């Protein structure tokens, strides 16, 4: 029997963990204040009496992180205890936005933190301003990934997000003289209190080199890849809490580290740059999202990024799997890997390489494991957005992977031939066999020999999903029609969704409080409960309160604009918002033509009944996308003219919001009254901005496109402003010869607006500055049918203006828009993925919200 002294010296890890966990169980105001002050002193090395907002923000973030990591450890243990199948979501982009407020709400300590910070002399909202948006993504792809992680955590799905920890993100957009200027988004320059850098766990990532062949003891040909260069991948974890359920998952983001930190030989000979040159070269992999692919070095870096994060992720997945499993054939029963777009598609070849070359499995066994493990989400029908990589680049950088891709393709084409020659081949016909094989082959021969990554993702996955009903039908009927005939059960639809935690509860407290006061807070976890608002749409008092919440949000946006842009807004105006990535198919030019037409009507005295409005634009253009950057310039030029014209600026204003990001969207979306979703029909895969706006009570003006179609069906098409030609009508118009000049000559207002853009009306002294935009429409074929939809769009905008004058009816429709958005929750989408693709169940005890 141990003596009392020996008992005191015995270390019990379980007891120690329970004791340390208790440090963060005190979620009282006083408990949180003590933790914050402790971090100011111990973690930041500062005097708590010095009232630095930066220090107190970081200390609060660390105190919140303490509570998250406690729950994360318990969550990870529960996965092992329950032998849970795990989901790995691979995405080159994430857009989590700022973390502080969302994490406080999810932990249920928002009010506690507000009071604690007030006691310490700070406004919680002011402290939140110290945080920078995480520069981990660019647009809807990354924001969707973040919504999905939020839902996995809230639903209790055992999951992880994997990507890259970019040092500088995409870029910080500045508008100078009306033009976009790209600056480094140095979001990490003052550190990131939310991340855990796991410097002790580094995974090797290999590039280039050669493949050596050898024969095993059974006479089978084997391969060993001897790489020429090695970079190390360091994991950085950012925690993602579920809503009020103690379930915390994580994004694991990889940061590149050189395997050669410092070359002393170079240094001793005076070559000081050479001493660190290799380190700089290696670590550029995780510096910037989407380096320009207009130059060869940029294309090579992009491929390096994709393989870097994929191989590190696969190594980490297998490390975790092998803790409890020896038999690799059990992998699909324990692991589901979702490829978010084609960026991670090289993961299929990488897992095959490991199974073949390291685990020495037979091809058929390895391939069955891969197909059963992977699933692929497609996000676009645009051919230019379906990634291809030159074979020459792959052979040089990843020689073994190119060999594997060739073998996958050869076996696949043999299967295509077998199916095509079978009696039940349907529309497949052996007379068209050569053309069929060319169309579906992984290898594209022209214009340069390349690997079609979407085809690799389709062949190597057991499920391929679109992200809206129309998008999925177009995938089946046009983009991947051959694969649909080959694999009629593989392509399926999973309409996107957005998290109500971030996009209603956290971003729109005035509206959330109003809703909760009438139907409770259950809608935060079950968005279908918003249907209880429908009867309240007929209640005049509720409508008045609804308008008051909207006005509060408009005033909040007004204060933000005044602070950032030194501009005054008219909050009595209709707030008409078009914020999204700048791209021709999203048709910011169509909106701009409406603005110019409205301006002309007002200055000509032809719009006495015009409903005053402020039109907001926002979004970034890819640095090498000339036309998109010219669109931004044109918007700002028109805005400068309109806003300076005293004849019209009390009725019409135009605002361009620089550096559109998640935290900016959280201000803009709650204040929006009209949501612009005007992409060319058939071009927008889904859209999730449309969902966020409607969830916050904005009415939609849009085309019959993407998820807007399903929104119209759920809300009621009569409650939206739908205009324009439908996708099949546009196809027919193109086939029969679309002539944009007919619209130009046949519409006087359109002609006046285009002529003004082409002249120097909005660019004094710079005649023809915006002529490329006009020429692209009139002489470049108007690829996205801007002119064809112009007149209907103007008609829909007139309907908008008339309805806005009837505030009771407008508010009724606004309430019904929000009330009928239950289907568009990311919780519903993730539940479908879990049930129909991943075969994963929520953790026990978490399905109904609470869990240990």
N, C-alpha and C positions, 0 to 999 in steps of 0.2 A: 504494500500500500504506500502510495506517494506521501511524502511529508508535506506539510503546509507550504514550505519553501519551494519544493518541487512542483506542487500544484500551481503556485504563482508563476513559475517559470515556464510551464507548459503552454505552448502556443496553439490555440484552436482557431483555424482560419474561418470556420463557419461563425463562431462566436464573434470574432473580430469584425467580420463583414456585417453581422447583425448590429454590432455596436456602432460601426461607422455609418451604416445606413440611418441609424437613429439621429445622426447629426442633422439630416436633411428632412426629417419628418415634421419638424416644427414649421408649419406654414402659416403661423400667426404673423401679424405685422411685426411684433418685437423679434420673433425668430428670424424673419427675413432681413430685418435691419441689422441684426448681429452678424449674419452671414455676409452681407454686403460690406460692412465695415471691416470684417476679417479679411475679405479678399482685397479691399483697398490697401490694407497694410501688408498682408502676407504674400498675396499673389502679385500685386502691382508695385509693391515697395514704396508706397506713398503715405503721406500723412492724411488721415481721414478728415482732419480739420480743414484741409485745403479743398475747397469746394469746386473741384474740377468735374465738369459734366462728362468729359471723356473718361476719367477714372471711375466715376460712379456708374456710367453705362456699362463699362467692362466688368466692374465688380458685380453688378446686378446680373449681367449675362452669365458670369461664372457661377453665381449662386443658383441661377436657374439650371445651368448645365449640371451642377451637382445633383439636383433632383432628377434630371433626365438620365444621367449615367447610372444612378441607383436602379431605376426601373429598367434600363437597357440590360444591365447585367442579369437581373431576374428574368427578363424576357428571353435572353439567349440561353439561360439554363433551362427554361421551360421547353425550348425547342428540342434540346437533347433529351430531357426527361420524357417528353411525349413522342420522341422519334418522328418529329414532324417533317413532312415534305416541305421543302423550301423553294421559294420563287426568287429568281435572280433577274432583275430588270436592267438590261444593258442599254444605255443611252449616251450618246456623245454630248448631249445637252441636258441640263437641268436649270430651271429658273425658280429657285425657292423664294426669291425676294428677301426681305428682312425677316429675321427669325424671332426677335424679342417678343413682339406683341402676340404673334401666333402661338408661341410656346407658352406664354403666360395664360392665354385663353384655354389652350388644350389641357394645361395642368390645373386649371380652375383657380388660379391665384392672381388673376388680373387686378381685382379690386384690392387684394392684399398688397400687391406691389405698388399700386397707385397711392395707397395710404402710406405705405412705408417710405416711398420716395418723397412724398410730400412732407413727412415728418423730418426727413433728412435735408429738406430745403430744395427739392427738385420737382419739376413737373415730369411725370412719366412720359408724356408725349414729347417733351423737349429732349429727354434722354434717348428716346427711340430715334430721334433725328441724327444721333451720333453714328448710327449704324449705316453701312453701305450695303446696297444690294449686292448679293453674291454674283460675281461675274462668271457664271457657269453655263450660260446659254444665250440664245438670241431671240427666239420667238415661240410660237405655239407648241412646237415639238418639245421644247424644254419645260414649258409651263405645264403641259399635259403630264409629263413624267413626274413633276413635283406633286401635282394633284393626285396622281395614282399612288405615290408613296404615302401621302397623307391618308388616303383611303385604305391602303393595306394596313397601316398602323391602327386606324380606327376600327376596322373590321376584324382585327386580330389575325390577318393573313401573315404567316411566317415569310417575310420577304426582305430583300435588300435591293438598293439601287446602286449600280456601278457606273462610273464615268471617270472624267479627268478633272483634277483640281487645276484649273487654269489660273496662272498668276495674273493675267491681264484681261481675261474674258474676251468679248468680241471687240468692242471699242466704245469709248465715251463720245457721244455725238454732241458737237457744238455747232451752232448756226452762226456763221460769220458772213455778213453782206448777203444774207439770204441763202447761202450755200452750206451744205453739210461739210464739216471738217471733222476728221477722225482723230481722236486723241487716245492715248493709252488709258484703259480703264484700270487704274492701279488700285483696285478695291482691296488688295491685301497689304497696302503700304503701312498700315498701322496695326496689322495682325488681324486675326479672326478668333475671337474668344469662344466660338461655338465648335471649333474643330479640335479633334485629337489627332496629332501626327504620330503615327506608329513607326518611328525610326528604327525600331528593333526588328521589324518584319519587312524585309526587302525581298522582292522577287526579281530574278534576272529576266531581261527582255533582250532577245537576240535578233540581229539583222545581218543580211548579206551572207558571206561564207559560201560553203559548198556542201553537196550531198554525197556521202560515201555509201556504196552498196556493199552488202555482205550477205552470206547465206547462213541461216540458222541450222541447228542440229537436225531439223526435219527436212532440210533442203529447200526451205522457202526463202525467197529473196527479201531481204530486209534493208532498211535505210537508216542512216544516221546523219543528221544535219549538224555540221560543224560551222558554227556562226563566226563571222568575222568581227562584228562589233557587239558589245554588250552594254546595255543601260539598265539601271536599277529602278524598279517601281516601288515607291513608298506609299502605303495606304494612309489616307487622311479621312477620318470618320466625322460626319456631321449627323447629329441625332434627329430623328423624326418622330415626334410623339403622336400617339392616338388621342382621340378626344375622350378625356375623362375615363380612361380604362387602364392606366398604368402600363400600357403596351407601347414600347419604344423600339423602333427599328432604326436603321442607319443607311445613309448614303456613304458608300466607300468610294472615295475619289483618289485617283492615282496621281502622284507627283513624281516627275522624272528626277533621278539622281544619278550622277556620273559614278562609274565604278573606279574612276581615277580622279581623286579630289585635287591633287596637286603634284606636279612633276618636278621633283627637286633637282633633277639633272638639268632641265631647261633653266630653272631659276639660277642655279650656280654658274651657268655660262652666260648669264645676263639676259636671257630670253624670258623676260618676266611675263609677257603676254602668252608665250607658248606654255608657260607653267600652268596656266589655268584654261588654256584654249579648249582642251578636250572636255573639260567640265562644262564650259559654256555651250559648246556644240551639243553635248548630250542632253542638257537640261532644257534646251529650247523646245523639246517635244511638248512640254506642258505649259508653255508660256502663253499662247494665244489661241483662242477658238477660231477655227476656219481660216488658216493662213491662205493667202491668195493662191488660187490654182491657175492663174494666168501665166505663171513661170514654172519651169521644170522643178526648181527647188521647192516651190510651194506645194506642188502636187506630191512630191516625194515626202515632204513633211506631213501632209494630210494622211497619207497612207501609213506613215510611221505612227502617227497619233492613234489611228484606228487599231493597228495591230498591238501597239503598246498597251492600250487599256484592255484590249480583248485577252491577250495572253496572260497578263497579270490577274485578270478576273478569273479566267479558267483555272489558273494555278491555285488561286485562293479557294475557289469552289471545290476543287478536288482535294485540297488540303483539309477542308472542313469535312467533306464526305468520307475521306479515308480514316478519320478518327474513329468511326463506328462501322466501317464497311471494308471488306477485302475484295469482294466480287464486283467488278466494274459493270457487269450486266445489270446490277441493281440500281445503277445511276438514275434511270428515268423514273423509278419509284420513289426516289428521294430528292430529285432535283428537277426543276422546270426553269428553262432559260428563255426569256422573252427578248427578241431583238427589236428594238425600237427604231424602225427604218433600216436602211441598208448599211448604215455606218458600221455596225458591229458584225456584219455578215461573215467576215473573215474568221469569226469564231468557229464556224462549222469546219473549215479546213484545219484550224488549230486543234480542236478536240479530236478530229480524225488523226492528226499527226501524233498526238500524245497516245491515243489508244493503239495505233499501229506500231509506232516506233519505240515507245517507252513501255507500254503494257503488253506489246507483242500479240495483240489480238488479231484474229482473221478479219479480212475486209468486211465480210457480210455481217459479222457480229458487231464490229465497230460502227458500221453504217446504221444498223438498226438502233444502236444506242443513241447515235446522233439525232436521227430523225425523230425518235421518241422523246428526246429531251428538248429540242429547239422548237420555238414558234416564232413567227415573224409578223410584225405589224407594218403594213404599207401606209404611207401618209401622202402619196401624191400620184397623180396620173400624168404629170408633165414629163415627157421623155427626157428632157435635159436634166431633170432632177433624179432620175434613176441612175445611180452611180455605175460607172464603168472604170476599170483600171487597165492601163496598157499592159499587155502580157510581158513586154520587155522590162517594165519596171518591176512587176511581180517576180519574174525570173531572177532578176538581179538582187532584189531586196529580200524576198522570201522564196528561195528556190525550191525548198521542199513542199511548200504550200502550193506552188504552181504545179508541181508534179501531181499532187493529190487532186487538185482541181481538174487537171486533164483526165485523171482516172475516173473521177466522179462523172465527168461529162461523157466519157466513152461508154461507161456502163449505162448511164441514163439514156443516151441515144440508142443503144441497143434495145432498151426497154421500150422506147418510143416506137421503134420499128416493129417490135413484137406486137404492141397494142394496136398500131395502125393496120397491121395485116390480119388482125383477129376479125372474126365474123361480127362481133358486136362493137365495132369501133365507132359506131355512130357517124358523126360528121367527118371523122378522120378517114382518109382514103390513101391507099398506097400509091395512087397516081400522083399525089401531091406530096409524097413522102420526103423528097429532097428539100422542097421548100419548107415543109413543116420542121424538119430537123434544123435547118438554118435559122428559123424563127425562134425555136426554143433552146437552141444550143447555149451553153454557158459562154462560149467563145464567139464574139462578134468579129467578123473578118474585116469590115470596113466601117469608117474610113481608115482606122488603124486597128490592128488586132488587139482586142481588149476582152476582159472578163466582165460579164454582166452580173453585178453583185445581187441584183434583185432575183435573177434566175437561180443563183446559188442559194439564196435564202429560201426560195420557194421549194426547190428540190430537197434541200436539207432540213426542212421543217415538217412537222406533222399537221400544223395549222398555219394558215395565212389569213389575216383578217384586215378588212377595210375599217374605216372609222366613222362611216355614216352610210345610210341605206343606199343613196344614189351613188356614192363613191364606190361602194362594194359592187353594185350592179355594173358600173363602168369597168371595174377591174375584171369582172367575169366576162363581160360582153366584148370589150375592146382591148384593154391593155394586156391582160393575161388570158385571153380567150382560149388560146391553145392549151394552156395549163388547166383551164377549167374543164376542157373536154378530156384531158388526160387524168385529172384528179377531181372529179365532180363533187367530192365531199370536202375538199381541203379548204377552199376559200369561203370565208364566212364573215359576217358583219358584227362588229362591236362598236356601236355608236359611242363617241367620246362623252365625257362628262367633266364637271368641275366640282371642286370641293366647296361645300357650303360653309365650312369652318373659316377658310381664308376669305372667300369671295362674298359672303353675306355677313356672318357673325362678326368677324374681326374687322373687315373693311368698312362695314356699314352699321355702326352701332346705333345711330338714330333710328334706322328702319328696323333693325333687329330687336331693339328694346320695344318698339311699338308692336311688332308681331308677337313677341314673347308675352307681352301684357295681355294679349287676347287668346292665344292658343298654346302658351307654354313654350318651353325650349326644345321639345322633342324634335322639331324640324332640323335642328343642327346635326342630328345623327340620322334622321329619317326624313328626307326632303319631301316625301309624299305627303307629310302632314300639313304642308302649305295649302293643300286643297281646302282646309278649314277656313281659309281666308275668303273663299268665293262668296259666301253669303254676305260678308262684310263689305263687299264692293258696292252693295246697294245701300249702305248705311252712310248718310251724309256726314255724320260726326267722324266716322272712321276715315272717310275720304279726306276730310279736312286735316286730320292728324297725319295722314299719308303725305299730303302736300307739304305739311310743315316739316316732316322728316326730309323730304326732297330739298326744300329750301335751305335747311340747315346744311345739307351736303353741298349745295351750290355755293353757299356762303363760305364754307370751308375751302372749296376749290378756288373761289375768288381770292381768298387770303393767300393761298399758295401761289397763284398766278402773280399777284401783286408783289410777293416777296421774291419770286424767281425771275419774272420778266418785267417788273415795274409797269404792269398793265392793269387798268381798271376794267372790270366786267360789269355788264348789266344783268343782274340776277333775275330780272323780270323777262329776259329773253328766253326763247326756246334754246336749250343747250343741245346742239346737233353735233355728234362726235363720230369721227372716223380715225381710229387709232389702230394701227397694225403695221406689219412689215410693208415697206414701200416696194411694190411690184406692179408691173403693168396689168396683170390679171386681176389684181385687187381693185383696180380702176379708181384710184384717187383722182385721175384726170377727169373722169365722168363727174365726180363731185365738184371738182374745180370748175368745170364748164357750167354747172348749175350756179355756182357762186358768181361767175362772171355774168351769166344771164340775169340773175337777180340784181346784180349791181347795175347792169344796163337798164333794166326796167325801172329801178328806183331813180336813177339819174335822169332818165327820160320822162319821168312823171307818169309811168304806166303801171304803177303798183301801189295804188292808194290803199288796197286791202292787204298789203304784205304783212305777214306776221313777223315781228322782230325776232331775230335769231342770231346766236353766235355759233359759228362753225369752227370746230376744233379738228385739227389734223395732228397726227403724231406717228412716229415710226422711223426706223433706220433703213437706209439703203445699203446694200453690199458695196464695199469700197470700189469694186471694179465694175459696178453696174451703172454705166453711163446714163441710161435713160431714166432710171429710178432717181439718181441724184439730180438730174435736170428737172424731174417732177417736183422734188423738194424745193428747188430754187424757184420754180414757177409759182408754187403755192405761196411762198414767202413774198414774192414780188407782187402777186395779186393782193395779198394781205396788206402790204405796205400801202398800196394805192387805195384800197377800200377803206382802211382804218384812218387814213389821212383826209378823206373826203367828207367834209362837214355836211354835205347834202344827204349822205346816206348812213354815216357811221352811228347814228342813234338807233338805226333799224337793222343794220347788218355789220357784223364784225367777224374777222377771221383771225384765229390764233393757231400758230404752230408750236407744239410742245416739244422742246428739244429733249433728246436722250430719253425717249419713252422706255419705261422699265416697269417692273412689278409694283414697286412702291408708288410710282406715279399713277399707275392704273388703279391702285386702291383708293386714290383720291378722285380720279376722273370718273370711273364707272358709277359710283353711287350718285354722282351729280348729273349723270347723263339722262336726257329725256328722249332723245332720238338716236338710235344705234344704226350706223351705216354698215350694211352687210351686202355690198353691191358688186361682188366679184362676178365675173362672167359665168353664166350658168354652166355647171359641169366641171369647173376648174378648181373650186375650193373643196378639198377632200372632206372636211368637216367644219372647222372653225370651232373655237371654244370661247372666243371673245363674245360671239353672239349670245352664248348661254349666260355668261357673266352679266351682260347688260340686262337681259330680260329678267334674270333672277333678281336684279336690283330695281325692277320696275320700269326700265326703259322700253319704249315701243320700237319695233324694228322696221326699217325700210330696207328691203332686200330683194334679191333675185331668188328664183326657185333653184337653190343651190345648196350643196353641203348639208349640214345638220339643220340649216334654216328650214328645209322642207319638213323635217320631223318636228321641229318646233312649231311650225304653222299648223301641222296636223294635231299636235297636242294642245296648243293654245286656242286654236281656231283661226283659220286664214283671214277671217274678217277682222281680226284684232291686230293684224300686221298690215303693212303697206307693201304688198308684193307687186313687182313690176317686171317688165322685160321679157325677152324671148326665152323659152325653155331650151334645155340642152339639145333635145332632138330637133327643135326648130332651127337652132343655130347650125347644126350639122347640115341640115337640108339647105339652109341659106348659103353656106359655104360651097356645097356641092353644085348648086345651081348658079353660082357666080355672084359673089358678094362684091358690090361696087360702092365703096364709101363715098365717092364723089356724088352719087345720086342724093345722098342725105345732105351733103354740103350744099348743093345747088337747090335742094328742095325745101330747105328750112332756113328762113331769114335770120332767126335768132342764133341758130347754131353757126351760121356763116359769120355773123358779126363777132361772136365770141372767139371763134378760131382765128379770124383775121386780126383781132386785137392781140391775141397771144403771139401770132406770127410777126406782127409789127413791133413797134417800140412802145405800145400803149402802157405796158407794165414794166418796161425796161428802158427808160429815157436815155438816149444817147447810145444804146446798144441794140440797134435794129437787128431783128432776126435771132436774138438770143434764144428764144424758145421755139424757133422755126422747126428744129428737129422733132419736137413733140407733135407739132401739127403735121409735118410731112410724114411722120410715122403713121399717123391716122389716115391721111388722105392718099398717100402714095405708097405706103408700106403695107397696105392691105388691112389695116385696123384689125390685127390678129385677135383682139379681145372684144370686138364688136361694141366699142364705146359709142360710135355714132348711131348704130342701129337701135340702141336702147335709150338714147338721149331724150327723145320726146316723151316716151313713157315715164322716164325717171322724173322729168319736170312735172308731169301730171300727178305722179305720186307725191311729189314734194308740195304741190298745191293742196292736195288732200290733207297732208300733214298740217300745213298752216291753218287750214280751216278748222280742223279738229282741235288744234291747240287753243283756239279761241273759246272753245267750250270746255272749260277746265273740269267740270263735273264729269263729263263723258271721258275726257282724256284720263282722268284719275281712275275712273272705273276700269278702263282698259289696262291701265298700268297695274292695278291690283290683280286683275285676272292673269296678266302676263306672268307675274311672280307666282301666283297661286298654282299655276299649271306647269311649273318647271320641275316637278319632282323627278321625272324620268331622266333628267339631264344631270343628275348627280354622279360624280366619279365613283361613289359607293356602289351604285347600280352597275356601272361599267366594270369595276373590279370584281364584283360578285359574279358577273358573267364570265370574265376571264378565268376566275378561280374554278368555277363549276364546269365550264364548257371547254376550256383549253388546258389549264394547268392540273386539273383534278386535285385541287388543294382545298382543305377545309379550314375554317377559322379555328384558332386555338380554343380549347375548352374553357368555358367561363367568360369568354370575351364577346360572344355573339350579341349579347344584350346590353353591352356598354360597360359593365364593370368587370374588372379582372385583377388578379394578383400578379 
